[in-house]
Structure formats: structure tokens, C-alpha cells
């Protein structure tokens, strides 16, 4: 059935009231004639494409949108009279949009055009990704638990026999050095498995006494593989004798694992990470850990963008990056204060202030 492609904007749509209503909708909306020309575009759509509403009027569908999708569905919609959600999402300036195209009918029930709606699903997509990541970690935790049980028994046997043979071997005898290495490495594997299990466990409300220097060294060991793969050097510098802090050590290790992993990915290959433990007279009762990055050419790295979601106290906002939302939540539970710190030629560091007095226990989950 032939249609008149020169349909004008309906009178009701011309009214100021309905324009205000459509402009208030947070989706990008365009109304099209049968031949695809834009008859009306709301403010949100103009903002998405960084154009004025007036400049969009009269443009063809192919002028605006065909570069974004493999084929335009409006012909199918006009024939079928049914709405269609375009396959895939549009990515525009870091945001994701879903696209739905629906027919418009006149008083006689004939299609006289169509409406195209772009919905911002960036946050929903991010939430889905975080949920999938959480599910993967939950699965990984179950796998680690099973592997730890299966590996633990032979490890204990190897360790036990090595220790038994070592006790019966004099230090200058043949094989003593090899047995010592076997015992040392099996204990190292057992410690790694214990730390992995700790990362997978939920909060337990513990109040461990945590020696910072050893704790930070263990945290760096956990991401040792990632550091070696990125060719990033990591060191610990203690300007003071680190005091004890109190809290759920495995829980805090989760936070530092995620922070250090993200930091190692931000510094360029063959760069350097330094964890500086010091006191700050402006924060009595706290110990400061400054995370400083150095690029291969000697320039200081700026962590203020990477960890922008951590800036403020109490911790607010959303942290972007692998596991950073969890790290932020844990640090908040510990009563930590997190800021950026200008280090001059050494760039902008991430400064974590951890309370040294016996803190309130972290909540069980």
C-alpha cells in the first residue's frame, strides 16, 4: 500500500507542552517520516551527537545513523507494523546505547512514520559486567578451595618426607641442599595456596595485628606474575618503623591485591612502583602508604585519574577498574582515608592513610 512520505509533524507534537514532555525524557528520541527524514529530535538526542536540535531536522536516517548499524530496520518496521530493537549496542564517546525503532500510526491505522529511541545503558551494562565478574570470582573461589584440598595432601606428604630426610642428613652431605630447596618450595606453595584462599573468603570480622612491611611484601608477591609479565619493578621503602594496624588481614589483602594490580597495569612496561611507608604530622594516629609510579623515561606517573573514585573521605563515588569497587569498600570498612599526593617530579601518588589504633572490626558478610 503506497504511503505519503511528506507527512508533516502532527499538530499535537507541535505544541509546546508535548515538546517539553519529550525533551524531559532522558532517552534520545527522533521522529521520522516514511522516507526516513527526521521530523523532530529531542534535546537529549542532540546532546548525544553534539548538535543542535534544529540542525537535525530534515536529515535522512542514512545521514545520521547508518554508519552505526549494518542495516537500517525502518523498512521492515513500516511493513510489519511492529517495533524492533536493533541488534548490538551503540558506543558513542564512552557510553553505550540501546536502540529501539517503533512504527507510528495515523487515525486510520496506517503507518505514517516511525520513532527511534536511544536509551543510555552504560550503567546497566557496567553493573552486568560487575555481576559477571563477581560470579567468575565466586566460581574461582570454589575452584581454588577444591584445588587447595587436592593439592594440600600431596604437598604435606612431600614436605613431611623432605623434612624427615633432612633431619637424617648432615649439612655437608650430598643431597642436603636439594632437600632444603624441596622443603622450602613446598612450604612456599602451601603459603601461596593459603593466601589465595584468603582472597576468596568473605569477611570474617577478624582483628589481626598486621605488620605492614611483611604484609606489603606478601601483597607484592601475590601479583609477582603480573609484575614480571609487565616488566614492572616494585619496591617497598619504609621511612619509619611501621607500626601495627589492626583488622581482617585477608580482607585488607584483597584490597591491596586489587589496588596494586591496577597500578601495575597503569605504569608503562619497564616502569616502577614504589610503596613508601611514612608518618604524616597532619594525620596523627594514621600511617601513610604512598603508591608512587615512575615511567621508563623517569617521569612520575599521575595516579589521580586511575583512582579518581577513591578521592575523598569517607570514600564516595564509583571506582573504575578491575576490583577497585571492592577495594574501596574494604578500605572504607578499615576507616582508611585515601587522597592523591603531589610528589613534584615524581608525579601524583595515591596516598592511603590507615589507622594504627585498634580499629573496629570489619563486618561479617
CORSUL-V500673 format. One record per helix or strand. SS is the DSSP state (A for helix, B for strand). FROM is the first residue (numbers start at 1). TO is the last residue. If there is no record, write none. Layout:
ss-><SS:SS>
from-><FROM:FROM>
to-><TO:TO>
//
This chain:
ss-><A:A:B:B:A:A:A:A:B:B:B:B:A:A:B:A:A:B:B:A:B:B:B:B:A:B:A:B:A:B>
from-><11:16:28:38:43:53:61:74:84:90:95:111:122:176:208:212:224:233:244:249:272:286:300:302:308:312:324:337:344:348>
to-><14:24:32:41:48:56:64:80:85:92:105:120:167:200:211:222:230:238:247:266:279:294:300:302:310:312:333:342:346:355>
//
